[in-house]
Amino acid sequence: FKTYAKAVVRNAQTLASRLKERGADLVAGGTDTHVALVDLRPLGLTGKDADESLERAGITCNKNGVPFDPLPPLKTSGIRVGSPAGTTRGFGEAEFRDIADMVADVLDGLKANGPDGNGAVEKQVNARVRDLCARFPIYA
């Protein structure tokens, strides 16, 4: 369990670090746990729109409020991303770096195209998600 727990934290830190490199604003600047909170206000996005767009791309996250969030709880100004499910599946730091790129690509597309115009990016990222998951099947 100690090995797994350390991998969960290391993977979350890799995910957060790469998101930060790609321009995401992280609450607390990063993470020391299994999750990271991304503040979407600098991108002009809502947590609800990001959550829904990422879901269509095959990436599960949660919309989440940020400190002093001006938006209501059903909309939010942030998303929460984490590493336990992927770590359990066998993803390592390289895969979490790829996941961060996929998340950032969806967010960039959402910023450029809006919630109703991001279908092409979502479809392209979904293919990458499926390829990654095929390399790490849940059942042998």
C-alpha positions as CSV (number, residue, x, y, z in Angstrom):
1,F,0.0,0.0,0.0
2,K,2.9,2.4,0.8
3,T,4.2,2.0,-2.7
4,Y,0.8,2.6,-4.3
5,A,0.2,5.7,-2.1
6,K,3.5,7.2,-3.1
7,A,2.8,6.5,-6.7
8,V,-0.6,8.2,-6.4
9,V,1.0,11.4,-5.0
10,R,3.8,11.3,-7.5
11,N,1.4,10.9,-10.4
12,A,-0.8,13.7,-9.1
13,Q,2.2,15.9,-8.9
14,T,3.2,15.0,-12.5
15,L,-0.3,15.8,-13.6
16,A,-0.4,19.1,-11.8
17,S,3.1,20.1,-12.9
18,R,2.3,19.5,-16.6
19,L,-1.0,21.3,-16.4
20,K,0.9,24.3,-14.9
21,E,3.5,24.1,-17.7
22,R,0.6,24.2,-20.2
23,G,-0.8,27.4,-18.6
24,A,-3.2,26.2,-16.0
25,D,-3.6,28.2,-12.8
26,L,-3.4,25.7,-9.8
27,V,-4.8,26.6,-6.4
28,A,-1.9,26.3,-4.0
29,G,0.5,26.1,-6.9
30,G,0.4,22.4,-7.2
31,T,-0.4,19.4,-4.9
32,D,0.9,17.3,-2.1
33,T,-2.0,14.9,-2.3
34,H,-4.0,12.8,-4.8
35,V,-5.9,15.7,-6.3
36,A,-5.2,19.1,-7.8
37,L,-7.6,22.0,-8.1
38,V,-7.4,24.0,-11.4
39,D,-8.7,27.6,-11.3
40,L,-10.2,28.2,-14.7
41,R,-10.9,32.0,-14.2
42,P,-7.7,33.1,-16.1
43,L,-8.9,31.0,-19.1
44,G,-12.4,32.5,-19.0
45,L,-13.9,29.1,-18.5
46,T,-16.4,27.6,-16.1
47,G,-16.0,24.4,-14.2
48,K,-19.3,23.2,-15.6
49,D,-18.3,23.7,-19.2
50,A,-14.8,22.2,-18.7
51,D,-16.2,19.2,-16.8
52,E,-18.8,18.5,-19.6
53,S,-16.3,19.0,-22.5
54,L,-13.7,16.7,-20.8
55,E,-16.4,14.1,-20.2
56,R,-17.2,14.1,-23.9
57,A,-13.5,13.6,-24.5
58,G,-13.5,10.6,-22.2
59,I,-11.8,12.2,-19.2
60,T,-13.6,12.3,-15.9
61,C,-13.1,15.2,-13.5
62,N,-15.3,17.2,-11.2
63,K,-16.3,20.8,-11.4
64,N,-15.2,22.4,-8.2
65,G,-15.4,25.8,-6.5
66,V,-12.2,27.7,-5.9
67,P,-11.4,30.0,-3.0
68,F,-13.6,33.1,-3.2
69,D,-15.4,31.6,-6.2
70,P,-17.7,34.2,-7.8
71,L,-19.8,31.5,-9.5
72,P,-22.6,29.5,-8.0
73,P,-21.9,25.8,-7.0
74,L,-23.7,24.5,-10.1
75,K,-21.3,26.4,-12.4
76,T,-18.0,26.8,-10.4
77,S,-14.7,28.4,-11.5
78,G,-12.6,25.3,-11.3
79,I,-12.1,21.6,-11.8
80,R,-10.6,18.9,-9.6
81,V,-8.3,16.3,-11.2
82,G,-6.8,13.3,-9.5
83,S,-4.6,10.3,-9.9
84,P,-6.0,7.3,-7.9
85,A,-8.1,5.6,-10.6
86,G,-5.4,5.9,-13.2
87,T,-2.7,4.8,-10.8
88,T,-4.8,1.8,-9.9
89,R,-5.1,1.0,-13.6
90,G,-1.3,1.0,-13.9
91,F,-0.6,4.5,-15.3
92,G,2.7,6.0,-14.4
93,E,4.2,9.4,-14.6
94,A,4.6,9.3,-18.4
95,E,0.9,8.5,-18.8
96,F,-0.1,11.3,-16.4
97,R,2.0,13.7,-18.4
98,D,0.0,12.6,-21.5
99,I,-3.3,12.9,-19.6
100,A,-2.4,16.5,-18.6
101,D,-1.7,17.3,-22.2
102,M,-5.1,15.8,-23.2
103,V,-6.8,17.9,-20.5
104,A,-4.9,21.1,-21.6
105,D,-5.8,20.4,-25.2
106,V,-9.5,20.2,-24.4
107,L,-9.3,23.4,-22.2
108,D,-7.5,25.2,-25.0
109,G,-10.1,24.1,-27.5
110,L,-12.9,25.1,-25.2
111,K,-11.3,28.6,-24.8
112,A,-10.9,29.0,-28.6
113,N,-14.1,27.4,-29.7
114,G,-16.6,27.7,-26.9
115,P,-18.7,24.9,-25.4
116,D,-20.7,24.2,-28.5
117,G,-17.7,24.3,-30.9
118,N,-15.2,22.0,-29.3
119,G,-16.4,18.7,-30.8
120,A,-13.4,18.2,-33.1
121,V,-11.0,18.6,-30.2
122,E,-13.1,16.4,-27.9
123,K,-13.2,13.6,-30.6
124,Q,-9.4,13.8,-31.2
125,V,-8.7,13.6,-27.5
126,N,-11.2,10.8,-27.0
127,A,-9.2,8.7,-29.5
128,R,-6.0,9.3,-27.5
129,V,-7.9,8.4,-24.3
130,R,-9.1,5.1,-25.9
131,D,-5.6,4.3,-27.1
132,L,-4.1,4.9,-23.6
133,C,-6.8,2.8,-21.9
134,A,-6.3,0.0,-24.5
135,R,-2.7,-0.2,-23.4
136,F,-3.8,-0.7,-19.8
137,P,-6.8,-2.9,-19.9
138,I,-8.8,-3.3,-16.7
139,Y,-9.3,-7.0,-17.3
140,A,-6.7,-9.3,-18.9
